[in-house]
Amino acid sequence: MREDLIRATPFLGIEERINGLPALPLTLRMVQWLEMIKSPFLTRLPAGVLVTKPDITNDVMIFLWIVSPSFKAGNEKAKKKFYKTHGVAMELNALKTVEEIIEYLNESFLDSNESNKEGDQRSYYSTAASIVGFFNRNFGLEIDVWENSYWRNIVRKLTGRPNVMDVPLKIAFQLIRAHQKNENPQMTFHNKLSQPKIDAWLGDLNQAE
C-alpha cells in the first residue's frame, strides 16, 4: 500500500522530492519556521485555491527553501542561489508544485491525530506539545534550541540523543501510535489516505442497494 511506503520512507533514508527538488523529511523545526512566516500551506486549502493567491510563487519558494537540504537560517547568499537556480522552474509549474507541497504535508501528518478537514489550520503548538511530551516521557529527550551545525550534530551522534525538533514527523507520529497501541491493544486508527476512499466506496455500495 502507498501508506506503507510513506511510513517506511524516513526509516530507509529514501529521498523525498517536491516537483523534482530534494526535500528533507518534515520536522517540528520546519513547521515552526512555516508557522512564523504564516505559510498558506498550513491552512489545508486546496491547490486550486492556493495557486490563485497573488504572491503564491514567493510562498512556494520560501516553503521549498525551508525544507531544502541546503537550508541555512540567515544565510542570504545560499537563499539567493537557491531562488536563482530553482525559481523559474517552480513558477512555470506553479500548480504542480503546490499540489506536491500539499501532498508532502499530508504524508508528513498521515499518522497524526489532527483534523483532516479542508481549510483547517495546522497548529504547530498542538503538534509540538504532543511530540515533545511523548519523547520526554518515554525517552527523556528535551527540546534542543540549537540549530543544526556540524559540531552540534557530532555531539548529538556521540551521546545518542537526537534533537526532538529535528525528528521527522513521519517517525514521531508512528512511534506515538505504536506506543498507544501497546498501551491499548483495542485502539483503532483512522488512515487518512485510504479510509476516505473506503468510506466513499461503501457509500456508493449502500446507495446501489
N, C-alpha and C positions, 0 to 999 in steps of 0.2 A: 504494500500500500504506500501511497505517497506520504502519508503521515509517518510511517516508519522511517522513510528516507530523511524526512525533515528532522526527526528526532535524532537520527544517527549522525547527521552531518557534523555537529560540533565535536562529537567524541572522536570521529575519524579524521578530523582535520581537513575535511573537504572544503575547498574554497567556494565561498558564496560570491555571486555576481548580480549586479543590477544593471540591466541593459549592456552587458559586456564588461562593465567595470568591476574590479575586485572589491569586495566589501567584507569587513570583519564581522563576526557574529555580534549581534546587538547586545549591549551591556547596560547596566544601570548608569554608568558614567555617560554613555552616549545619549541615553534617554534624558538625563539631566541637562546636557547641552541643548538638546532639541526642545526641552521644556523652557529653558532660559530664553531661547530666541523665538518662542511661540510658533514653532513649526506647524504649518497647517496639516502636516501628515499625521499628527497625533489626534486629529479630530474624527477619523474614520469616515470622512466624506468620500463619496465615490470619485473615481478618477475623472469621469466626465464633468463633474462639478469643479474639482480642483484645477483641472487644466485650463479653465476659463479665468482663473484668478490672474489679474493684470501682471503681477510680478512673480508668477509661478516659476519661471526659469531660474530666478535668483534663489527661490525656495528649494528648488531641485538641486542646484549646485551646492548650496550650504549643507543640505542633507547628505549628499554624496561625499562631500569633503569630511564631514564629521565621522562617517562610518568607513572612510577610506583607510587602508593600511598606512598611508603616508601622512595621515592627520597629525599635526603637532599644534597644540594650543598656543596661540600668539605668534606663530611663525608665518608672517605675512608673505615672505618670499616663497615658501613652499605652497601656500594657498594660491598665490597668483599663478604660479607654474601649473598647479592642478587645474585652475579655471581656464587658463590659456590652452592647455592640452586637450581638455575634455568638454569645454563649454559649448562649442559649435555643434558637436555631435549630439549632445544632450538636447540642445534647442531644436534641432531638426527632428528629433524623435521624442518630443515632449510627452505625448500621450502614453507611448510605450514605456517611457522611463517612469512616469507617475504610476502607471499600473504595476510595474515591477517593484517600486518602492512600497506600495501598499501590500503587495504580496510578501515582500521581505518582512514587513512589520507584522502582518498576520501570522506568518510562520513563526516568528520570534515569540509571539504571545499565544501560540497554539495551546499550550498546556496551562495557561494562567486561568485564574478564576474570574477574570474581568468580563464585563458585558461585551457581547459581540454585536450590539445594536448600532446600526449605521448612524453616524453623526455624534455618537457619544465621545467625549474627550478622554483620552488615555491619561491616567493620573500617575505621574512619577512618584508622588508621595505614597500612595497606597501600594504601588509595586515595590518601592524601596523598603517600606515598612515590613511587608510580608517576607521578602527575600532576606534582608539583613537580619530580621528577627529569627528566621529559620536557621540561618548559618551560625548565628551567635549562640542559640540554644543548643544546637546539635553538634557543632564543630568548634565552637569557641572563637570563630572568626569575627573580626570587627571591621568597621569602615576604616579604610586607609585613605586619607585625603591626598596622598601623594599621587601626582600624575605618573604615568608610565615613564620610566627612564632606564637607561642601561644598568646603572649601578643598583638602583632600587629593585629592579627585576631580578638581579643576581641574588640580592638578599632574600627576596620572596622565594626564589627557587631553592636556595640553600636551607631556609627554615621550613619549607613545605607549607607556607601559609600564604595562599593567594589573596589578593585584594578582592573583597566582596564586590566592590564597584566594577571589577573587570571580569567577573564570572559571566560567561554567555547566558543570556536569559533562557535559551532553549535548555541548557543543562540545569540551571537553577530550578525552573518550573518542573522539570522531570523528577529531580531529586525530592522536591516538595511533595509531588504526587505519590512517589514511591513510599515516602515516609508516611503519608496519610493512609495509603493502602495497607501498609504494615501495621499501623495503629488500629485501623478499622477495615478488616478484610471485606466487609459487606459494602463498602463505599463504591459508588459508581461514578464515572466521569463522563462529561459531555465532550465528544470530539467535534471541534468547531468546523472542520473541513468536511467530514463525511456525514455527520449527523443531519445537517440541514437537507442534504440530498436524499438521505434515507427518509426523513420526515415528509419531504415533498412526494417521494415515490409512494409512500404509504397513504398519503392524502389522495393522490390520483387513483390508487387502488380502491380506496373506500368509496370514492365518487363513482367509479366504474361499477361497483356492486349495487 
